Amino acid sequence: MTHDLVPPPEAGGVLTIDLAALRANYQELARRVAPAVCAGVVKGDGYGIGLVQAATALWQAGARSFFVALLSEARSLREVLPEAEIFVLNGLFAGTEPTYRDLALRPVLGSVPEIERWRDFCASIGQALPAALHVDTGMNRLGVSPTEAINIAEGRDELGFPLVLVMSHLACADEPDHPLTAQQLEDFRAVAALFPDVRASLSNSAGAVSDPALHFDLVRPGIALYGGRPRADIAPLRPVVRLDLRIVQIRNVHEGQTVGYGGAHTALRPSRIAILSAGYADGIPRLAGASDLRPGAEAVVGGHRCPLIGRISMDLLAVDITDVPEFAVEAGGFATLLGEGLGLDDLARHSHTIDYEILTSLGRRYLRRWT
Ligand SMILES: *Cc1c(COP(=O)(O)O)cnc(C)c1O
């Protein structure tokens, strides 16, 4: 392992989170989307790297508006960022209204019943508390319909609370030129025009690195901040996570023998394999290893890229290190699964998943270091 600090003897895996890279990624995106404002999406425990650490770093980098999915996440965020504007995406659950008031949080209202619930709550306490309106333009997940948005706009005077953001969410912006993006843009333009005095927001990371027409007033990047690939054809910003795994032992395998559960991988030559101390219980996808039918992801061992082989176990995985010189690797040392040129999308692609899922599944058993 090429870093400075020697991990404690008991560490099986070491997750190093580069908060300077996170800050730099925020500043880069903020620069690219200006004059639109750049928010920070920190749901999913800050995409797996730690909500509090991520949000604090983003605040230091200049972010003032944040999006979380759940009220529990908003509560943690409020504790560390008393001044931040915090939006809660997953809707206004009945009975949670007083918490929004007490913590000065902004619900993202995505259905007529939610709007009515907020209006009634505001009336009952005699305060007009700000909220955001989510309008669906093609995701078919959350949000009122464009027709409902027209009704809401026409009844603005009776709404009973101020709208401070009108937003929608892109479904396919990670695929350049996907026709749904143009359709959503057109529909969202019409929606935003209904609320000319309210900030408008449409773009996730993919939208943030695409046509500036998608930016409106506020962009909501998540994955790009954390070093994921915002769009299939656009390189990631700086990597934020690095993952090093302990080499438990090194073994020899005869030609024709199989490795791991199900005998899914057969050694085609006399091989040396390293067994690493992490598995699917730590968020390494079970299908990340090569089988006889398809290639797998890679690890860097002793400076060499080596394939993961066989099915990933719960707590262990195997790497073929036959091509690594014997002096370059030893049991007790570390191999790198993320870092040293291996990106999130390398691991994701070979595991039939996406970098979002790799990040947000990063295990709780790793020794975590924020630098
Ligand atoms: C998760 C999410 C985002 C951020 O998406 P990325 O693709 O990670 O940039 C933005 N807006 C909404 C509504 C989301 O749910």
PDBQT file of the ligand as one rigid body, heavy atoms in Angstrom, charges set to zero:
ROOT
HETATM    1  C1  LIG A 401     -30.055  11.332  -6.447  1.00  0.00    +0.000 C 
HETATM    2  C2  LIG A 401     -30.664  12.541  -7.012  1.00  0.00    +0.000 A 
HETATM    3  C3  LIG A 401     -29.860  13.533  -7.599  1.00  0.00    +0.000 A 
HETATM    4  C4  LIG A 401     -28.375  13.357  -7.826  1.00  0.00    +0.000 C 
HETATM    5  O1  LIG A 401     -28.190  12.466  -8.916  1.00  0.00    +0.000 OA
HETATM    6  P1  LIG A 401     -26.739  12.106  -9.481  1.00  0.00    +0.000 P 
HETATM    7  O2  LIG A 401     -27.041  11.288 -10.683  1.00  0.00    +0.000 OA
HETATM    8  O3  LIG A 401     -26.067  11.315  -8.419  1.00  0.00    +0.000 OA
HETATM    9  O4  LIG A 401     -26.037  13.366  -9.766  1.00  0.00    +0.000 OA
HETATM   10  C5  LIG A 401     -30.483  14.709  -8.007  1.00  0.00    +0.000 A 
HETATM   11  N1  LIG A 401     -31.818  14.870  -7.870  1.00  0.00    +0.000 NA
HETATM   12  C6  LIG A 401     -32.618  13.916  -7.347  1.00  0.00    +0.000 A 
HETATM   13  C7  LIG A 401     -34.078  14.157  -7.248  1.00  0.00    +0.000 C 
HETATM   14  C8  LIG A 401     -32.074  12.717  -6.906  1.00  0.00    +0.000 A 
HETATM   15  O5  LIG A 401     -32.879  11.779  -6.414  1.00  0.00    +0.000 OA
ENDROOT
TORSDOF 0
